[in-house]
Amino acid sequence: MNCEEAQTLLDAYMDGELGIERSLELERHLEDCPRCAPELATRRALGSALRERLDYHAAPLALRRAVRHELRRAAAVSGGAAATRRAPPAWVRMAASLILVAGLSSALTYYATLRDGDVVPDEIFASYVRGVQSGDRLVDVASSDQHTVKPWLDAKLDFSAPVKELASDGFPLVGGRVDYIDGRQVAALVYRSRKHVVTLFVWPSDGRARPLATSLRRGESLAHWSDGTMTYWAISDIPAPELVDFARRFQAAEPMPAAPASGARQP
């Protein structure tokens, strides 16, 4: 199953409308797909948020009575002949249209807010959990050497991700991988803090610098900031103060110099 086919089945899968064989086939695809698994998480988060947070407004009593009256009147006038049935007055149709438009506008507005505020942390959390729980998914290139990890990432991405060595600060580099967050490929740098994993997601920013901020996602600590060039999201099960310490040390560290080109003369 490819991504294009999987994308057409996600809604039916969420609604329990797929057969067992088709569901299993899709689930096997989702286990290894960096694109479709976050998309499923996004749709689930959106559905849950819409159910929990959107306001439901009952139609005014006068409108409900008018609609019922017109429906009864239309049924009486029809006399059983579909061709002679009378449509509700224009004002009733207009009222129904306005209610529908208002509902859709609320949903779309909330969806945009959700995309900006809530979906990225959910995708960060989902990717982090997949990496930690699956040993072969934690890193695509395993190395504590920045000169190995950075060139590998640069060859896979359309931007140059800063890779920093923090072993002397208590956060040795484990490796990196390419992931998929918020509709684009990102770099995921993996560090250790004693027996814990710290994953730092990096991608180009919108040009605006943002100060370091922290939050929690289902019990995991998150720290995010932007230096105006790159956006950073760090996540780990270490306490928030330790994750802030990691973020501060990463910010303060200088990227290691690039490795000398092959064949270059050494002093």
TIVOZA-462115 format. One record per residue: residue in one letter; x, y, z of N, C-alpha, C, CB in turn. Coordinates in steps of 0.02 Angstrom, whole numbers, padded with zeros to 5 digits, always signed. Glycine has a CB too. Example, Ala and Ser with C-alpha at 12.3 -4.5 7.8 and 13.67 -1.06 7.14 Angstrom:
BEGIN
a+00660-00284+00390+00615-00225+00390+00660-00165+00390+00565-00224+00452/s+00642-00112+00354+00684-00053+00357+00645+00002+00394+00704-00030+00286/
//
This chain:
BEGIN
m+00043-00060+00000+00000+00000+00000+00044+00062+00000-00048+00000+00061/n+00029+00110-00045+00067+00172-00047+00031+00227-00008+00080+00193-00119/c+00064+00284-00001+00036+00339+00039-00028+00366+00008+00087+00395+00047/e-00030+00371-00058-00090+00399-00090-00152+00357-00075-00079+00404-00166/e-00144+00292-00078-00200+00247-00063-00218+00250+00012-00184+00175-00083/a-00166+00252+00054-00178+00254+00127-00216+00316+00147-00112+00250+00165/q-00199+00373+00116-00232+00437+00133-00307+00433+00120-00200+00495+00094/t-00327+00397+00068-00399+00393+00052-00437+00347+00100-00408+00368-00019/l-00400+00308+00140-00432+00260+00185-00433+00283+00258-00398+00194+00180/l-00398+00337+00274-00390+00356+00344-00457+00371+00378-00345+00417+00350/d-00501+00409+00343-00565+00427+00374-00608+00365+00386-00603+00476+00330/a-00610+00320+00336-00649+00258+00345-00620+00216+00401-00651+00218+00279/y-00554+00215+00407-00521+00178+00461-00540+00206+00529-00445+00179+00452/m-00540+00273+00535-00558+00305+00598-00630+00290+00617-00548+00380+00594/d-00674+00284+00567-00745+00272+00580-00762+00198+00586-00787+00303+00525/g-00711+00154+00581-00723+00082+00587-00760+00052+00528-00762+00068+00648/e-00751+00082+00469-00788+00060+00410-00748+00013+00365-00811+00119+00371/l-00684+00002+00382-00643-00043+00341-00650-00115+00366-00569-00022+00342/g-00645-00162+00319-00644-00232+00338-00579-00249+00375-00653-00276+00277/i-00577-00309+00403-00519-00329+00443-00456-00331+00402-00531-00397+00475/e-00459-00362+00342-00400-00368+00301-00374-00300+00279-00413-00411+00240/r-00420-00256+00260-00399-00190+00237-00370-00149+00296-00459-00153+00206/s-00401-00156+00355-00376-00121+00414-00305-00143+00432-00423-00132+00474/l-00294-00209+00429-00227-00235+00445-00175-00211+00395-00229-00311+00447/e-00196-00209+00332-00150-00185+00280-00132-00112+00292-00182-00193+00210/l-00182-00071+00310-00169-00001+00324-00125+00007+00386-00234+00038+00333/e-00139-00032+00438-00100-00027+00500-00027-00046+00488-00130-00072+00553/r-00014-00095+00445+00055-00112+00429+00090-00054+00394+00058-00175+00384/h+00053-00020+00351+00081+00039+00317+00095+00095+00367+00033+00064+00261/l+00050+00105+00414+00057+00160+00463+00116+00149+00509-00007+00168+00504/e+00134+00086+00522+00190+00072+00568+00255+00102+00543+00197-00003+00576/d+00264+00105+00477+00329+00125+00450+00326+00190+00411+00357+00072+00407/c+00268+00221+00404+00262+00279+00361+00269+00344+00401+00195+00278+00324/p+00319+00385+00386+00327+00448+00423+00279+00502+00402+00397+00473+00415/r+00240+00488+00350+00191+00538+00326+00121+00522+00349+00194+00542+00250/c+00099+00459+00340+00029+00442+00353+00014+00435+00428+00012+00378+00318/a+00062+00410+00467+00049+00403+00539+00036+00470+00573+00108+00367+00573/p+00078+00522+00560+00062+00587+00589-00004+00616+00563+00117+00636+00574/e-00021+00601+00500-00084+00626+00472-00143+00595+00509-00088+00611+00397/l-00138+00530+00525-00191+00497+00563-00196+00528+00633-00179+00422+00568/a-00139+00541+00665-00140+00572+00731-00171+00642+00728-00069+00577+00759/t-00157+00678+00674-00185+00745+00666-00261+00742+00660-00154+00780+00605/r-00285+00696+00619-00357+00691+00609-00392+00669+00673-00374+00641+00553/r-00361+00624+00710-00392+00603+00774-00393+00661+00824-00353+00544+00803/a-00339+00699+00826-00337+00756+00872-00389+00808+00853-00267+00788+00872/l-00397+00820+00788-00447+00868+00765-00517+00845+00783-00441+00879+00690/g-00532+00781+00770-00599+00756+00786-00614+00760+00860-00606+00685+00762/s-00565+00742+00901-00575+00745+00973-00585+00816+00997-00515+00714+01010/a-00545+00862+00970-00550+00932+00991-00616+00963+00969-00493+00973+00962/l-00639+00947+00909-00702+00974+00885-00760+00949+00929-00714+00955+00812/r-00757+00885+00946-00811+00858+00989-00811+00890+01058-00804+00781+00995/e-00751+00904+01084-00747+00928+01153-00756+01003+01159-00682+00909+01182/r-00736+01042+01108-00730+01113+01118-00777+01157+01077-00661+01133+01103/l-00803+01132+01022-00848+01174+00983-00913+01185+01020-00861+01143+00914/d-00937+01245+01017-01001+01261+01049-01058+01236+01005-01007+01337+01061/y-01110+01212+01039-01171+01192+01005-01226+01241+01023-01191+01118+01025/h-01257+01270+00972-01307+01321+00983-01376+01295+00958-01288+01387+00946/a-01423+01295+01003-01491+01275+00984-01524+01331+00945-01533+01257+01047/a-01564+01312+00896-01600+01363+00857-01652+01397+00902-01635+01330+00795/p-01664+01461+00892-01715+01497+00931-01782+01462+00927-01722+01570+00908/l-01821+01466+00981-01886+01433+00983-01931+01455+00926-01920+01446+01050/a-01931+01520+00911-01975+01545+00857-01956+01515+00790-01971+01622+00854/l-01891+01506+00778-01869+01477+00714-01889+01404+00711-01793+01484+00706/r-01880+01367+00766-01899+01296+00765-01974+01288+00751-01881+01263+00831/r-02015+01330+00783-02087+01326+00772-02104+01343+00700-02124+01373+00819/a-02071+01394+00672-02086+01413+00603-02067+01358+00555-02048+01477+00585/v-02010+01325+00566-01989+01271+00522-02037+01213+00526-01919+01248+00539/r-02057+01194+00588-02106+01139+00595-02171+01156+00561-02118+01124+00669/h-02193+01218+00569-02256+01239+00539-02252+01234+00463-02273+01310+00559/e-02198+01257+00434-02191+01255+00362-02185+01184+00336-02131+01296+00340/l-02151+01140+00374-02146+01071+00353-02214+01037+00353-02098+01033+00398/r-02254+01050+00406-02321+01022+00407-02364+01049+00351-02355+01035+00474/r-02357+01113+00338-02396+01145+00285-02377+01117+00216-02386+01221+00286/a-02311+01108+00206-02288+01081+00142-02313+01010+00132-02212+01083+00138/a-02313+00971+00187-02337+00902+00181-02411+00900+00165-02323+00863+00246/a-02450+00946+00195-02522+00947+00183-02537+00968+00112-02557+00993+00232/v-02500+01017+00087-02513+01044+00020-02494+00994-00034-02475+01109+00009/s-02443+00952-00019-02418+00907-00071-02471+00858-00095-02358+00870-00046/g-02513+00834-00049-02564+00786-00068-02536+00722-00095-02610+00816-00120/g-02474+00707-00076-02444+00645-00099-02411+00649-00166-02495+00592-00101/a-02417+00705-00201-02387+00711-00267-02321+00749-00261-02436+00747-00317/a-02266+00715-00278-02200+00746-00270-02193+00807-00315-02146+00696-00286/a-02224+00806-00372-02216+00861-00420-02248+00925-00395-02245+00843-00487/t-02298+00919-00350-02334+00978-00328-02314+00999-00258-02408+00966-00330/r-02262+00966-00230-02242+00985-00163-02215+01056-00163-02189+00937-00136/r-02232+01089-00109-02213+01159-00103-02150+01166-00062-02270+01201-00073/a-02100+01201-00088-02037+01211-00051-02048+01260+00005-01981+01236-00099/p-02010+01255+00059-02014+01304+00113-02000+01374+00087-01966+01286+00170/p-02028+01424+00119-02016+01493+00097-01942+01510+00095-02052+01542+00142/a-01926+01562+00058-01856+01581+00050-01823+01598+00117-01851+01641+00003/w-01862+01630+00163-01832+01650+00226-01813+01590+00269-01879+01695+00265/v-01851+01535+00262-01834+01474+00299-01770+01443+00271-01892+01422+00296/r-01766+01441+00204-01706+01414+00173-01645+01457+00191-01714+01411+00097/m-01656+01523+00192-01601+01568+00209-01578+01557+00282-01622+01641+00199/a-01625+01549+00327-01607+01538+00398-01568+01473+00405-01670+01535+00442/a-01590+01421+00371-01554+01357+00375-01484+01364+00346-01592+01302+00337/s-01477+01402+00292-01412+01412+00261-01365+01450+00309-01418+01450+00195/l-01393+01502+00342-01352+01540+00388-01327+01498+00446-01390+01600+00414/i-01371+01454+00472-01351+01410+00527-01295+01364+00504-01411+01369+00552/l-01302+01337+00443-01251+01292+00417-01185+01328+00407-01275+01261+00351/v-01188+01388+00378-01128+01426+00366-01093+01444+00431-01143+01490+00325/a-01133+01464+00481-01104+01482+00546-01068+01422+00577-01159+01507+00593/g-01100+01364+00572-01069+01304+00599-01004+01287+00564-01116+01246+00596/l-01005+01290+00497-00944+01275+00460-00889+01326+00474-00959+01272+00385/s-00909+01389+00480-00859+01441+00494-00826+01429+00561-00891+01511+00492/s-00866+01411+00611-00838+01396+00677-00789+01338+00674-00893+01381+00727/a-00809+01286+00636-00765+01227+00631-00700+01244+00596-00800+01171+00594/l-00705+01282+00541-00645+01299+00503-00600+01346+00543-00663+01332+00437/t-00630+01393+00579-00590+01438+00621-00555+01399+00675-00635+01492+00652/y-00590+01354+00706-00559+01314+00758-00505+01268+00730-00611+01273+00796/y-00517+01241+00670-00468+01198+00638-00403+01236+00627-00494+01170+00572/a-00408+01299+00602-00349+01340+00591-00312+01352+00656-00368+01407+00558/t-00350+01367+00709-00319+01377+00775-00285+01315+00799-00370+01400+00825/l-00318+01258+00788-00290+01195+00810-00225+01180+00773-00339+01138+00799/r-00223+01193+00707-00163+01182+00669-00105+01223+00696-00174+01197+00596/d-00120+01285+00715-00068+01330+00738-00045+01313+00809-00091+01401+00735/g-00091+01291+00851-00074+01286+00921-00067+01216+00949-00124+01320+00959/d-00105+01167+00924-00108+01103+00958-00080+01045+00918-00178+01089+00976/v-00084+01047+00853-00067+00988+00814+00008+00975+00814-00091+00997+00742/v+00050+01027+00810+00122+01016+00809+00145+00979+00872+00159+01083+00803/p+00126+01000+00933+00146+00961+00992+00122+00889+00990+00120+00995+01055/d+00061+00877+00964+00036+00809+00958+00080+00768+00911-00036+00809+00934/e+00100+00798+00854+00142+00763+00807+00212+00751+00836+00146+00802+00741/i+00238+00800+00872+00302+00792+00905+00298+00734+00954+00322+00857+00942/f+00246+00733+00995+00237+00679+01044+00233+00611+01010+00174+00692+01087/a+00192+00606+00957+00182+00542+00922+00248+00518+00892+00129+00549+00868/s+00286+00562+00862+00350+00542+00832+00400+00521+00885+00379+00600+00790/y+00401+00558+00940+00446+00541+00995+00431+00471+01023+00441+00593+01052/v+00366+00457+01034+00347+00392+01062+00364+00336+01013+00271+00391+01078/r+00350+00346+00949+00367+00294+00900+00443+00280+00901+00345+00316+00829/g+00483+00334+00906+00555+00324+00906+00579+00287+00967+00589+00390+00902/v+00553+00305+01026+00576+00274+01088+00553+00202+01093+00549+00314+01148/q+00492+00188+01071+00465+00120+01078+00492+00072+01025+00390+00122+01075/s+00516+00099+00970+00543+00057+00916+00617+00070+00910+00506+00070+00849/g+00657+00021+00930+00729+00031+00930+00758+00048+00862+00762-00030+00956/d+00730+00019+00809+00757+00032+00742+00730+00096+00712+00742-00027+00697/r+00687+00132+00749+00660+00195+00723+00688+00255+00760+00583+00194+00728/l+00727+00243+00812+00752+00298+00852+00798+00343+00811+00789+00272+00915/v+00844+00313+00774+00890+00351+00731+00898+00314+00665+00959+00361+00765/d+00909+00353+00612+00926+00324+00547+01001+00322+00538+00893+00364+00491/v+01037+00368+00570+01110+00368+00569+01132+00371+00641+01139+00428+00527/a+01165+00318+00664+01185+00312+00734+01259+00332+00739+01174+00241+00761/s+01271+00387+00774+01340+00410+00783+01341+00466+00834+01371+00433+00717/s+01395+00469+00873+01405+00525+00919+01448+00579+00887+01438+00500+00983/d+01465+00570+00824+01508+00617+00788+01467+00664+00745+01559+00579+00745/q+01471+00728+00759+01434+00777+00720+01453+00774+00646+01446+00848+00747/h+01515+00757+00632+01539+00755+00563+01509+00696+00525+01614+00751+00561/t+01479+00649+00559+01442+00594+00527+01369+00611+00521+01452+00529+00565/v+01340+00636+00575+01267+00648+00577+01247+00706+00531+01245+00663+00648/k+01283+00762+00535+01263+00821+00497+01265+00810+00422+01308+00879+00516/p+01319+00783+00393+01318+00772+00320+01263+00725+00298+01385+00745+00298/w+01249+00675+00339+01196+00628+00322+01128+00664+00318+01192+00570+00373/l+01114+00706+00368+01051+00744+00368+01049+00794+00311+01042+00779+00435/d+01104+00829+00300+01106+00879+00247+01091+00849+00179+01173+00913+00246/a+01112+00787+00169+01100+00754+00105+01027+00734+00096+01143+00692+00098/k+00989+00729+00151+00919+00707+00148+00870+00765+00150+00905+00659+00204/l+00892+00824+00175+00847+00879+00187+00861+00937+00140+00852+00902+00260/d+00813+00984+00135+00823+01043+00093+00848+01102+00134+00757+01061+00058/f+00875+01089+00194+00905+01141+00236+00962+01110+00275+00851+01173+00283/s+01004+01152+00304+01061+01128+00343+01045+01134+00417+01125+01169+00326/a+01036+01077+00448+01018+01076+00519+01080+01084+00563+00980+01011+00537/p+01078+01128+00613+01135+01134+00659+01139+01073+00705+01129+01199+00701/v+01195+01040+00705+01207+00983+00748+01262+01001+00797+01225+00918+00707/k+01249+00993+00861+01298+01015+00912+01315+00956+00958+01270+01074+00953/e+01377+00953+00978+01401+00902+01023+01397+00927+01095+01474+00881+01006/l+01357+00892+01136+01345+00915+01205+01366+00862+01256+01271+00931+01215/a+01413+00818+01237+01433+00765+01284+01463+00794+01347+01484+00718+01250/s+01503+00846+01341+01534+00875+01400+01483+00908+01446+01586+00926+01380/d+01423+00922+01420+01369+00951+01460+01322+00898+01488+01330+01001+01419/g+01337+00834+01475+01295+00781+01501+01241+00757+01454+01263+00803+01564/f+01245+00779+01390+01195+00759+01341+01230+00734+01277+01147+00818+01324/p+01258+00674+01279+01294+00649+01220+01248+00637+01161+01331+00584+01238/l+01274+00651+01102+01236+00640+01040+01232+00566+01025+01269+00678+00982/v+01173+00542+01007+01162+00472+00989+01159+00463+00914+01098+00445+01022/g+01128+00511+00879+01121+00506+00807+01064+00551+00783+01108+00434+00785/g+01039+00537+00725+00985+00578+00698+00942+00538+00649+01013+00640+00664/r+00887+00569+00630+00843+00539+00580+00806+00595+00545+00794+00487+00612/v+00776+00578+00489+00731+00624+00454+00660+00606+00474+00740+00620+00377/d+00621+00655+00494+00552+00643+00515+00506+00689+00476+00543+00653+00591/y+00442+00686+00493+00391+00725+00456+00344+00757+00507+00351+00679+00406/i+00348+00824+00513+00309+00861+00562+00276+00920+00527+00353+00885+00621/d+00212+00930+00541+00175+00989+00516+00181+00996+00440+00201+01052+00550/g+00177+00940+00405+00175+00942+00332+00242+00950+00298+00132+00996+00311/r+00298+00941+00334+00363+00948+00301+00415+00902+00333+00386+01022+00303/q+00469+00889+00296+00524+00850+00323+00563+00892+00373+00570+00824+00267/v+00583+00860+00428+00622+00895+00480+00680+00850+00501+00577+00913+00541/a+00728+00881+00535+00783+00843+00565+00764+00826+00637+00851+00884+00563/a+00779+00764+00657+00768+00742+00726+00836+00721+00754+00716+00684+00731/l+00862+00760+00799+00926+00746+00831+00913+00711+00898+00969+00811+00842/v+00947+00656+00911+00934+00617+00971+00994+00621+01017+00918+00543+00953/y+00981+00640+01079+01033+00645+01131+01013+00600+01190+01042+00719+01155/r+01061+00587+01233+01049+00550+01295+01057+00595+01355+01098+00490+01300/s+01015+00582+01405+01023+00613+01471+01020+00555+01521+00968+00668+01485/r+01079+00530+01539+01084+00468+01579+01049+00412+01540+01052+00478+01651/k+00996+00383+01567+00962+00328+01531+00901+00353+01491+00940+00275+01580/h+00894+00418+01486+00836+00447+01452+00854+00472+01383+00806+00503+01494/v+00804+00476+01340+00812+00501+01272+00785+00572+01268+00777+00455+01220/v+00823+00616+01236+00800+00684+01220+00800+00690+01144+00845+00739+01253/t+00743+00704+01115+00738+00712+01042+00726+00786+01027+00682+00668+01012/l+00769+00813+00983+00764+00883+00963+00745+00886+00890+00830+00921+00977/f+00685+00913+00875+00662+00920+00807+00680+00990+00782+00585+00908+00801/v+00706+00995+00721+00730+01058+00694+00706+01067+00622+00807+01061+00696/w+00680+01127+00608+00662+01144+00539+00665+01220+00531+00591+01116+00520/p+00667+01246+00469+00672+01318+00458+00613+01355+00489+00677+01334+00384/s+00627+01414+00517+00575+01454+00549+00545+01502+00499+00603+01493+00610/d+00496+01541+00523+00464+01591+00481+00500+01658+00484+00391+01600+00502/g+00560+01659+00513+00599+01720+00517+00592+01758+00583+00580+01764+00462/r+00546+01735+00625+00536+01770+00689+00568+01730+00746+00460+01780+00702/a+00606+01765+00787+00636+01733+00846+00583+01727+00901+00698+01773+00871/r+00584+01671+00937+00537+01661+00992+00575+01636+01052+00481+01610+00972/p+00559+01661+01112+00596+01640+01172+00579+01568+01191+00579+01687+01231/l+00620+01540+01231+00610+01471+01255+00547+01467+01297+00672+01448+01296/a+00505+01418+01281+00443+01406+01318+00437+01331+01330+00380+01434+01280/t+00404+01313+01384+00396+01242+01401+00322+01225+01407+00434+01226+01466/s+00308+01161+01400+00240+01136+01408+00244+01061+01422+00196+01150+01344/l+00186+01031+01434+00181+00959+01445+00135+00929+01394+00157+00943+01517/r+00150+00869+01370+00107+00833+01324+00102+00762+01349+00133+00836+01251/r+00046+00745+01380+00033+00678+01403+00090+00652+01447+00024+00630+01344/g+00113+00696+01491+00164+00677+01539+00235+00689+01517+00156+00607+01556/e+00247+00705+01454+00314+00718+01429+00329+00793+01430+00324+00689+01358/s+00391+00810+01444+00412+00880+01444+00429+00903+01374+00472+00891+01492/l+00407+00963+01355+00424+00993+01291+00454+01062+01302+00362+00997+01246/a+00502+01079+01261+00531+01146+01260+00537+01167+01187+00602+01148+01296/h+00516+01228+01171+00520+01251+01102+00541+01324+01099+00453+01240+01065/w+00577+01340+01046+00601+01408+01036+00620+01416+00962+00662+01424+01083/s+00635+01477+00943+00660+01492+00876+00713+01546+00881+00602+01514+00830/d+00767+01537+00843+00819+01587+00841+00812+01634+00781+00888+01554+00840/g+00755+01629+00746+00743+01670+00687+00764+01636+00623+00779+01735+00694/t+00806+01584+00629+00827+01545+00570+00797+01476+00572+00903+01541+00567/m+00798+01445+00631+00772+01378+00640+00721+01377+00698+00829+01328+00654/t+00673+01332+00692+00625+01316+00745+00648+01253+00779+00552+01309+00717/y+00644+01251+00845+00668+01194+00884+00612+01170+00931+00731+01213+00925/w+00602+01105+00933+00557+01073+00981+00595+01015+01013+00490+01048+00946/a+00605+01018+01078+00638+00964+01115+00585+00929+01158+00696+00991+01159/i+00590+00863+01162+00542+00824+01202+00579+00767+01236+00484+00797+01158/s+00560+00752+01298+00591+00698+01336+00548+00682+01397+00663+00717+01359/d+00562+00625+01429+00528+00609+01491+00567+00633+01552+00515+00534+01495/i+00621+00671+01541+00657+00700+01598+00616+00759+01625+00728+00723+01576/p+00628+00779+01687+00590+00836+01714+00601+00900+01673+00610+00849+01787/a+00551+00943+01674+00554+01004+01634+00616+01046+01648+00493+01046+01648/p+00638+01056+01712+00699+01095+01722+00760+01066+01688+00712+01102+01796/e+00765+01000+01685+00822+00969+01651+00818+00979+01575+00826+00894+01667/l+00757+00978+01549+00749+00989+01477+00765+01062+01460+00678+00972+01454/v+00747+01108+01504+00765+01178+01494+00841+01185+01495+00733+01223+01549/d+00874+01149+01541+00947+01151+01544+00977+01126+01478+00973+01108+01603/f+00949+01072+01451+00972+01048+01386+00964+01102+01332+00933+00984+01366/a+00905+01133+01331+00892+01184+01280+00940+01243+01287+00819+01210+01286/r+00953+01265+01348+00999+01320+01359+01070+01302+01336+01000+01340+01434/r+01092+01242+01351+01159+01221+01331+01164+01214+01255+01176+01155+01365/f+01109+01190+01224+01110+01186+01151+01114+01255+01120+01047+01149+01125/q+01076+01302+01147+01077+01370+01121+01147+01401+01128+01025+01413+01158/a+01181+01387+01184+01245+01418+01198+01302+01386+01158+01260+01414+01272/a+01294+01323+01140+01348+01287+01106+01356+01311+01034+01335+01212+01108/e+01417+01311+01011+01431+01328+00942+01429+01264+00900+01500+01364+00935/p+01402+01269+00840+01404+01209+00796+01477+01191+00783+01366+01222+00729/m+01491+01127+00781+01559+01106+00768+01579+01125+00697+01567+01029+00778/p+01641+01141+00684+01661+01160+00617+01652+01103+00568+01732+01183+00616/a+01640+01120+00506+01629+01068+00456+01693+01027+00447+01608+01099+00388/a+01682+00964+00429+01739+00920+00418+01777+00943+00358+01716+00847+00410/p+01844+00937+00357+01883+00957+00299+01865+00916+00238+01957+00951+00312/a+01865+00948+00180+01848+00913+00119+01897+00857+00106+01847+00961+00059/s+01873+00805+00071+01914+00747+00056+01974+00770+00015+01873+00693+00018/g+02033+00749+00035+02093+00765-00003+02125+00830+00017+02078+00766-00075/a+02093+00868+00063+02122+00932+00084+02185+00920+00123+02072+00973+00125/r+02233+00964+00115+02297+00958+00151+02289+00976+00224+02351+01003+00118/q+02317+00937+00266+02313+00948+00339+02375+00988+00359+02309+00881+00378/p+02368+01036+00405+02426+01074+00427+02476+01030+00464+02406+01132+00470/
//
